[in-house]
Amino acid sequence: MLAALRHLPALLLTSRPAHLTFFVTRACNARCPFCFYARERDDAGGEPELSLDEIRRVARSMGPLLWVLFSGGEPFLRRDLAEIAGAFHDANGARFLTCPTNGLLPEAIADRTEELLARCPRSIVVVKLSLDGVGPDHDAIRGTPGGFEKAMRTHARLAALARRHQRLELGVNTLYCSRNERQLDGIIDHVLGLDGIRSHTLTMVRGPQSPAGWGDVDLEGYRRATARLDELWGPRRDRRHRFAGSALKAAQDRVQHRLVHDTLLLRRRLVPCAAGRRSIVLSERGELHACEGRRPESLGNVRAAGLDVGAVLRSPRALRVLEDVDRGRCHCSHECNLLVDLLVNPMMHPRLIREWARLRLGLARRNDRAPRPLAPPDPGDRARSEGRLSA
């Protein structure tokens, strides 16, 4: 706990972004139907991707960052990924560098992860392998024949790498959608049997960018699945991250699971949103966004602002968007957003500390016991919770 407190200044004592999601490329070797780039793959024109030199200038325009997440597309398709990460390591002191991957390039992913570890010696490197089913189920959901077998080869290479590098945290992320919600127990069991995995997370499918019907999910099934993950991955040290403060991260996962559930159940925002202020999204072409959910709505392009993120955030255009965010006219179940919202909101810290204390004392929450909701339900919530609910 005390080791984790050194991150508090980055979270509480500044109004600048502490978290950046950077879509380093739109290129991808998969054809997942739920990816928002699926609607844009024919857009071959437009601005080129940010160059390494431009990325370095963007990084120098920002202050300290706690966490940078490199997304895409498939981030490992950028051959200069280690140098891109190095820009934020050097200029911003990024403590956590996260790279999700579809696992379709076992050799390249392992090689570039090792390069990243060498280039960023003061950062924790987190590689999250996407796994949405077991065997053919995974391939069917992602529309990528042979994807599961390649992902397992990637896992084997990364697990061997993690045994040699304490700073490499290997995890699995699973999309929760109507196509796989009945197979979650089998997926969880499979991940439990994988060597070297330090976390297993669920990402709720996001309605507008997913195929029709995929967001018609069973919220009670989501609650049961996350409760099982909390039971399996929180209390045991061998199934937690190895970095200092891992118990606090496990506590945050538990609170976040409930927040995702309750936000979708109540269909409203339950905590103040920090999007555009404490967390921002940068596209491969330089567009800055408050969050992924508002991706069509740009705050401005960093190229037009001399590659200065602060100048974009101070622009009248950005201020209008951020005022709209502050009014609470939107709500979402985006896990990256909610993670930051929980950490920067002092009102949520007592709940985080209680969950941390439960983990430290070994008081794991039972699967069959629903936790107290984050907000009292209104009279229509019981009816909405029965049956299915579109995410």
Sequence and secondary structure as in RCSB ss.txt:
>XXXX:A:sequence
MLAALRHLPALLLTSRPAHLTFFVTRACNARCPFCFYARERDDAGGEPELSLDEIRRVARSMGPLLWVLFSGGEP
FLRRDLAEIAGAFHDANGARFLTCPTNGLLPEAIADRTEELLARCPRSIVVVKLSLDGVGPDHDAIRGTPGGFEK
AMRTHARLAALARRHQRLELGVNTLYCSRNERQLDGIIDHVLGLDGIRSHTLTMVRGPQSPAGWGDVDLEGYRRA
TARLDELWGPRRDRRHRFAGSALKAAQDRVQHRLVHDTLLLRRRLVPCAAGRRSIVLSERGELHACEGRRPESLG
NVRAAGLDVGAVLRSPRALRVLEDVDRGRCHCSHECNLLVDLLVNPMMHPRLIREWARLRLGLARRNDRAPRPLA
PPDPGDRARSEGRLSA
>XXXX:A:secstr
 TTGGGGHHHHHS SS SEEEEE  S  S   TT GGGGTTT   SS    HHHHHHHHHTS   SEEEEESS G
GG TTHHHHHHHHHHHH  SEEEEEE    HHHHHHHHHHHHHH TTSEEEEEEE  SSTHHHHHHHT TTHHHH
HHHHHHHHHHHHHH TTEEEEEEEEE TTTGGGHHHHHHHHHTSTTEEEEEEEE  GGGS TTTTEE HHHHHHH
HHHHHHHHSS GGGS SSTTHHHHHHHHHHHHHHHHHHHHHTS  S   BTTTEEEE TTSEEES GGGTTS SE
ETGGGTT HHHHHTSHHHHHHHHHHHTT      HHHHHHHHHH GGGHHHHHHHHHHHHTT    TTS    SS
   TTHHHHHSS EE 
